[in-house]
Amino acid sequence: MIDLRGPALAWRAARRAAVVVEVLQTQGSVPREAGTRMLVAADEVLGTIGGGHLELQAIARARRLLQGLPEPLEQRIALGPTLGQCCGGALSLRWLALPDARPEDWPLPAPRFTLQLYGAGHVGRAIVRLLEDLPCRVQWIDERDSEFPAAPSAPHIERVCVEPVEAEVAAAPPGCRYLVLTHSHDLDLAITEAILRRGDFAYLGLIGSATKRARFLHRFEARGIAPDVLQRLTCPIGLPGIEGKEPAVIALGVVAQLLLTRPLQRA
């Protein structure tokens, strides 16, 4: 779920005319869950309640309300019989003028994961671009401030410029996901070792080849890290079968892998 509170508050402060469309209740198979919202202005739409015919009708009603035309403010919709959509479920929608919708009270979307991402190079940037639109918490860490793009990141992506970067591993919460993508093999080694020694990671991805993995594992074994922990190191990163070494291609496979990773299971 995209966090629309910031844009909604900004629109309200600017007195921009808009309607909030909200999914109130759901039953059966529907495209989005209860609590999903969409902002509709005369010339712009932010967010989505699932797309398709349902969304087109919801936007049209919102814009009729903006024109001052009388419309019901709530509706229960059976997606199959009413709209011919194949989901088969039903949902209730509500339309509210933005000033009445109280965006300051909207809950934050639950983050799908917490990630420490080490490295602001081409692949790191490509991954962050994809994470901008996902509900997650990201610490983006690099010792070189100049490597971060000039444009600011989304609020849920925190840029950290610090040295030594491996010291940030200790600040991560249990069950964190990690991506190690720095410009230096020695730095990759130090960061990865710090994460492995913690052991409480849900995912640890290290950029590189199978040869790099083998060399790193040999060093970690010599340093006494347990074999069962070493087996959980992901290198190369990304879903298998996705061909291509372009940063955007790598990023797609890595973000998909992050979304598939299960939370850390504790004994």
The 8 nearest C-alpha neighbors of each residue, nearest first, counted from 0:
[[1, 108, 2, 134, 35, 133, 109, 46],
 [2, 0, 3, 134, 46, 132, 133, 108],
 [3, 1, 4, 108, 0, 107, 5, 134],
 [4, 2, 6, 5, 7, 1, 46, 45],
 [3, 5, 7, 102, 6, 2, 8, 103],
 [4, 6, 8, 7, 3, 9, 2, 102],
 [5, 7, 9, 8, 3, 4, 10, 45],
 [8, 6, 4, 10, 9, 5, 3, 11],
 [7, 9, 11, 5, 10, 6, 4, 12],
 [10, 8, 6, 12, 7, 11, 13, 5],
 [11, 9, 13, 7, 15, 12, 8, 6],
 [10, 12, 14, 8, 13, 9, 15, 7],
 [13, 11, 9, 14, 10, 8, 15, 7],
 [12, 14, 10, 11, 15, 9, 8, 16],
 [15, 13, 11, 12, 10, 16, 98, 9],
 [14, 16, 10, 13, 11, 17, 12, 40],
 [17, 15, 40, 14, 65, 18, 97, 41],
 [18, 16, 40, 39, 97, 96, 15, 38],
 [17, 19, 96, 97, 39, 95, 61, 38],
 [18, 20, 38, 95, 94, 37, 97, 96],
 [21, 19, 94, 37, 36, 93, 18, 38],
 [22, 20, 36, 93, 92, 35, 23, 19],
 [21, 23, 92, 33, 35, 34, 91, 24],
 [24, 22, 33, 91, 92, 21, 34, 93],
 [25, 23, 91, 33, 90, 22, 26, 92],
 [26, 24, 90, 89, 33, 91, 27, 32],
 [25, 27, 89, 88, 90, 28, 24, 29],
 [26, 28, 88, 29, 89, 25, 87, 86],
 [27, 29, 88, 86, 87, 26, 30, 89],
 [30, 28, 88, 86, 31, 27, 89, 25],
 [29, 31, 49, 28, 32, 48, 86, 50],
 [32, 30, 49, 29, 48, 35, 33, 22],
 [31, 33, 35, 34, 25, 22, 30, 29],
 [34, 32, 22, 24, 23, 35, 25, 31],
 [33, 35, 22, 23, 32, 36, 21, 24],
 [36, 34, 22, 33, 21, 32, 48, 31],
 [37, 35, 21, 20, 34, 48, 22, 19],
 [36, 38, 46, 20, 47, 19, 45, 48],
 [39, 37, 19, 45, 44, 18, 46, 20],
 [38, 40, 44, 18, 17, 43, 19, 37],
 [41, 39, 17, 43, 42, 44, 16, 18],
 [40, 42, 43, 62, 39, 17, 65, 16],
 [41, 43, 40, 44, 39, 62, 17, 16],
 [44, 42, 40, 41, 39, 45, 38, 17],
 [43, 45, 39, 38, 40, 46, 37, 42],
 [46, 44, 38, 37, 39, 43, 47, 3],
 [47, 45, 37, 38, 1, 44, 36, 48],
 [46, 48, 37, 49, 50, 45, 36, 54],
 [49, 47, 31, 50, 35, 54, 37, 36],
 [50, 48, 30, 47, 31, 54, 51, 53],
 [49, 51, 54, 48, 47, 53, 52, 55],
 [50, 52, 53, 54, 55, 49, 84, 56],
 [51, 53, 55, 54, 56, 82, 50, 84],
 [54, 52, 56, 51, 55, 57, 50, 82],
 [53, 55, 50, 57, 56, 52, 51, 58],
 [56, 54, 52, 58, 57, 53, 59, 51],
 [55, 57, 59, 54, 53, 58, 52, 60],
 [56, 58, 54, 60, 59, 55, 61, 53],
 [59, 57, 61, 55, 60, 56, 54, 62],
 [58, 60, 56, 62, 61, 57, 55, 63],
 [61, 59, 63, 57, 62, 58, 56, 64],
 [60, 62, 58, 64, 59, 63, 18, 57],
 [63, 61, 65, 59, 64, 60, 41, 58],
 [62, 64, 66, 60, 65, 68, 61, 59],
 [65, 63, 67, 61, 62, 66, 68, 60],
 [64, 66, 62, 63, 67, 61, 17, 16],
 [67, 65, 63, 64, 68, 62, 61, 41],
 [66, 68, 64, 65, 69, 63, 62, 70],
 [67, 69, 64, 63, 66, 70, 65, 62],
 [70, 68, 67, 64, 71, 63, 66, 72],
 [69, 71, 72, 68, 64, 60, 63, 61],
 [72, 70, 73, 69, 74, 94, 93, 60],
 [71, 73, 94, 93, 70, 74, 95, 92],
 [74, 72, 93, 92, 71, 94, 91, 75],
 [75, 73, 92, 91, 76, 93, 72, 71],
 [74, 76, 91, 90, 92, 77, 73, 89],
 [75, 77, 90, 89, 78, 91, 74, 81],
 [78, 76, 89, 81, 79, 80, 88, 90],
 [79, 77, 82, 84, 81, 89, 87, 76],
 [78, 80, 83, 84, 87, 82, 77, 81],
 [81, 79, 83, 77, 82, 78, 84, 87],
 [82, 80, 77, 78, 79, 83, 76, 84],
 [83, 81, 78, 84, 79, 80, 52, 53],
 [82, 84, 79, 80, 81, 78, 85, 52],
 [85, 83, 79, 78, 82, 86, 87, 52],
 [84, 86, 87, 79, 83, 78, 88, 82],
 [87, 85, 28, 88, 84, 29, 78, 79],
 [88, 86, 79, 85, 78, 28, 89, 84],
 [89, 87, 27, 28, 29, 26, 86, 78],
 [90, 88, 77, 26, 76, 78, 25, 27],
 [89, 91, 25, 24, 76, 75, 26, 92],
 [90, 92, 75, 24, 23, 74, 22, 76],
 [91, 93, 22, 74, 73, 23, 21, 75],
 [92, 94, 73, 21, 72, 20, 95, 22],
 [93, 95, 20, 72, 19, 73, 18, 21],
 [96, 94, 19, 18, 100, 97, 99, 93],
 [95, 97, 18, 99, 98, 19, 17, 100],
 [96, 98, 100, 18, 99, 17, 19, 95],
 [97, 99, 96, 100, 11, 101, 95, 17],
 [100, 98, 97, 96, 101, 95, 102, 19],
 [99, 101, 97, 98, 102, 95, 96, 19],
 [102, 100, 103, 99, 104, 98, 105, 97],
 [103, 101, 105, 104, 4, 100, 7, 8],
 [102, 104, 101, 105, 4, 8, 106, 5],
 [105, 103, 102, 101, 106, 4, 100, 107],
 [106, 104, 102, 103, 107, 4, 101, 3],
 [107, 105, 104, 108, 103, 109, 4, 2],
 [106, 108, 109, 2, 105, 4, 110, 134],
 [109, 107, 0, 110, 2, 106, 134, 1],
 [108, 110, 107, 111, 134, 135, 0, 106],
 [111, 109, 135, 134, 112, 108, 136, 113],
 [110, 112, 135, 134, 109, 113, 258, 133],
 [113, 111, 135, 110, 114, 136, 176, 175],
 [112, 114, 136, 175, 137, 135, 176, 115],
 [115, 113, 176, 137, 177, 175, 116, 136],
 [114, 116, 138, 177, 137, 139, 176, 178],
 [115, 117, 178, 139, 177, 140, 114, 138],
 [118, 116, 140, 179, 180, 141, 181, 178],
 [117, 119, 181, 180, 141, 120, 123, 140],
 [120, 118, 123, 146, 147, 124, 141, 121],
 [119, 121, 123, 122, 118, 124, 146, 181],
 [120, 122, 124, 123, 246, 125, 119, 247],
 [123, 121, 246, 125, 124, 120, 126, 250],
 [124, 122, 119, 126, 120, 125, 121, 118],
 [123, 125, 127, 121, 122, 126, 119, 120],
 [124, 126, 122, 128, 123, 127, 247, 250],
 [127, 125, 250, 123, 129, 128, 124, 122],
 [128, 126, 130, 124, 129, 125, 131, 123],
 [127, 129, 125, 131, 126, 130, 124, 132],
 [130, 128, 127, 126, 131, 132, 125, 133],
 [129, 131, 127, 133, 132, 128, 126, 135],
 [130, 132, 128, 129, 153, 133, 127, 152],
 [133, 131, 130, 129, 1, 134, 128, 153],
 [134, 132, 130, 131, 135, 1, 129, 0],
 [135, 133, 110, 111, 108, 0, 1, 109],
 [136, 134, 110, 111, 112, 133, 113, 137],
 [135, 137, 113, 155, 114, 156, 110, 112],
 [138, 136, 156, 114, 115, 113, 139, 157],
 [137, 139, 115, 157, 156, 158, 140, 116],
 [140, 138, 158, 116, 159, 157, 137, 117],
 [141, 139, 159, 117, 160, 116, 118, 158],
 [140, 142, 118, 160, 143, 117, 119, 159],
 [141, 143, 160, 161, 162, 144, 164, 140],
 [144, 142, 145, 141, 146, 160, 147, 161],
 [143, 145, 146, 160, 147, 142, 141, 159],
 [144, 146, 143, 147, 148, 149, 142, 119],
 [147, 145, 144, 119, 143, 148, 120, 141],
 [146, 148, 145, 119, 144, 149, 143, 124],
 [149, 147, 150, 146, 151, 145, 124, 119],
 [148, 150, 151, 147, 145, 146, 152, 144],
 [149, 151, 148, 152, 147, 153, 128, 124],
 [152, 150, 149, 153, 148, 154, 147, 158],
 [151, 153, 156, 154, 150, 131, 157, 155],
 [152, 154, 155, 156, 131, 151, 157, 132],
 [155, 153, 156, 152, 157, 151, 131, 136],
 [154, 156, 136, 153, 157, 137, 135, 134],
 [157, 155, 137, 154, 153, 138, 152, 136],
 [158, 156, 138, 139, 137, 155, 159, 154],
 [157, 159, 139, 138, 140, 156, 160, 147],
 [158, 160, 140, 139, 161, 157, 141, 138],
 [161, 159, 142, 141, 144, 140, 143, 158],
 [162, 160, 142, 164, 163, 159, 141, 140],
 [163, 161, 164, 142, 160, 166, 165, 141],
 [162, 164, 165, 166, 161, 142, 167, 186],
 [163, 165, 162, 166, 161, 167, 142, 141],
 [164, 166, 190, 167, 163, 168, 189, 193],
 [165, 167, 164, 168, 163, 169, 170, 162],
 [168, 166, 165, 170, 169, 164, 171, 163],
 [169, 167, 166, 170, 171, 165, 194, 193],
 [168, 170, 167, 171, 166, 197, 193, 165],
 [171, 169, 167, 168, 172, 166, 173, 115],
 [170, 172, 168, 169, 175, 173, 167, 115],
 [173, 171, 175, 174, 170, 113, 169, 199],
 [174, 172, 175, 199, 200, 171, 263, 201],
 [173, 175, 200, 201, 263, 199, 172, 262],
 [176, 174, 200, 113, 173, 172, 114, 201],
 [175, 177, 114, 202, 201, 200, 113, 203],
 [178, 176, 203, 115, 114, 116, 202, 204],
 [177, 179, 204, 116, 203, 205, 117, 180],
 [178, 180, 205, 117, 181, 204, 187, 116],
 [181, 179, 118, 206, 117, 178, 205, 123],
 [182, 180, 118, 183, 117, 187, 179, 186],
 [181, 183, 180, 184, 118, 120, 186, 187],
 [184, 182, 186, 185, 181, 187, 188, 180],
 [185, 183, 187, 186, 188, 182, 181, 189],
 [186, 184, 188, 183, 187, 189, 190, 182],
 [185, 187, 189, 183, 188, 184, 190, 181],
 [188, 186, 184, 190, 185, 189, 191, 181],
 [187, 189, 185, 191, 186, 190, 192, 184],
 [190, 188, 186, 192, 187, 191, 193, 185],
 [191, 189, 165, 193, 187, 192, 188, 186],
 [190, 192, 194, 188, 193, 189, 187, 195],
 [191, 193, 195, 189, 194, 190, 188, 196],
 [192, 194, 190, 196, 191, 195, 189, 197],
 [195, 193, 191, 197, 196, 192, 168, 190],
 [196, 194, 198, 192, 197, 193, 191, 228],
 [195, 197, 193, 198, 194, 192, 224, 228],
 [198, 196, 194, 195, 199, 193, 200, 169],
 [197, 199, 195, 196, 200, 194, 228, 193],
 [200, 198, 197, 173, 174, 201, 263, 175],
 [201, 199, 174, 175, 202, 198, 176, 173],
 [200, 202, 263, 174, 176, 262, 175, 199],
 [203, 201, 176, 200, 177, 204, 260, 175],
 [204, 202, 177, 232, 233, 178, 176, 205],
 [203, 205, 233, 178, 236, 234, 177, 179],
 [206, 204, 179, 234, 178, 233, 236, 207],
 [205, 207, 180, 235, 236, 234, 179, 204],
 [208, 206, 235, 211, 234, 205, 209, 212],
 [207, 209, 211, 210, 235, 212, 234, 206],
 [208, 210, 212, 211, 235, 213, 234, 207],
 [211, 209, 213, 208, 212, 214, 207, 215],
 [210, 212, 208, 214, 209, 213, 207, 215],
 [213, 211, 209, 215, 210, 214, 234, 216],
 [212, 214, 210, 216, 211, 215, 217, 209],
 [215, 213, 211, 217, 212, 216, 210, 218],
 [214, 216, 218, 212, 217, 213, 211, 219],
 [217, 215, 219, 213, 218, 214, 220, 212],
 [218, 216, 214, 220, 215, 219, 213, 221],
 [219, 217, 221, 215, 216, 220, 222, 214],
 [218, 220, 222, 216, 221, 217, 224, 215],
 [219, 221, 217, 223, 222, 218, 224, 216],
 [222, 220, 218, 219, 223, 217, 224, 216],
 [223, 221, 219, 220, 224, 218, 217, 192],
 [222, 224, 220, 221, 225, 219, 226, 218],
 [225, 223, 220, 219, 222, 226, 196, 229],
 [224, 226, 228, 227, 223, 229, 220, 219],
 [227, 225, 229, 228, 230, 224, 220, 223],
 [228, 226, 230, 229, 225, 231, 224, 232],
 [229, 227, 226, 230, 225, 231, 198, 195],
 [230, 228, 226, 231, 227, 232, 225, 216],
 [229, 231, 227, 228, 232, 226, 233, 225],
 [232, 230, 229, 228, 233, 227, 203, 202],
 [231, 233, 203, 230, 229, 234, 204, 205],
 [234, 232, 204, 236, 203, 235, 205, 231],
 [235, 233, 236, 205, 212, 204, 206, 207],
 [234, 236, 208, 207, 206, 233, 209, 205],
 [237, 235, 234, 204, 206, 233, 253, 205],
 [238, 236, 253, 252, 256, 239, 249, 235],
 [237, 239, 252, 256, 241, 240, 253, 255],
 [240, 238, 241, 237, 252, 242, 236, 235],
 [239, 241, 242, 238, 237, 252, 243, 249],
 [242, 240, 239, 238, 243, 252, 248, 237],
 [241, 243, 240, 244, 248, 239, 249, 245],
 [244, 242, 245, 248, 241, 249, 246, 247],
 [243, 245, 249, 246, 248, 242, 247, 241],
 [244, 246, 248, 247, 243, 249, 122, 250],
 [247, 245, 122, 249, 248, 250, 125, 121],
 [246, 248, 250, 249, 245, 125, 251, 122],
 [249, 247, 251, 245, 250, 246, 243, 244],
 [250, 248, 246, 252, 247, 251, 244, 253],
 [249, 251, 126, 247, 253, 248, 252, 125],
 [252, 250, 248, 254, 253, 249, 255, 247],
 [253, 251, 237, 238, 255, 249, 250, 254],
 [252, 254, 237, 256, 250, 255, 251, 236],
 [255, 253, 257, 256, 251, 252, 250, 258],
 [254, 256, 258, 252, 253, 257, 251, 259],
 [257, 255, 253, 259, 254, 258, 238, 237],
 [258, 256, 254, 260, 255, 259, 253, 202],
 [257, 259, 255, 256, 260, 254, 111, 261],
 [258, 260, 256, 257, 255, 261, 254, 238],
 [261, 259, 257, 258, 256, 262, 202, 201],
 [260, 262, 259, 263, 201, 258, 264, 202],
 [263, 261, 201, 264, 174, 260, 112, 202],
 [262, 264, 201, 174, 265, 261, 200, 199],
 [265, 263, 262, 266, 261, 201, 174, 199],
 [266, 264, 263, 199, 262, 174, 173, 201],
 [265, 264, 263, 199, 262, 174, 198, 173]]
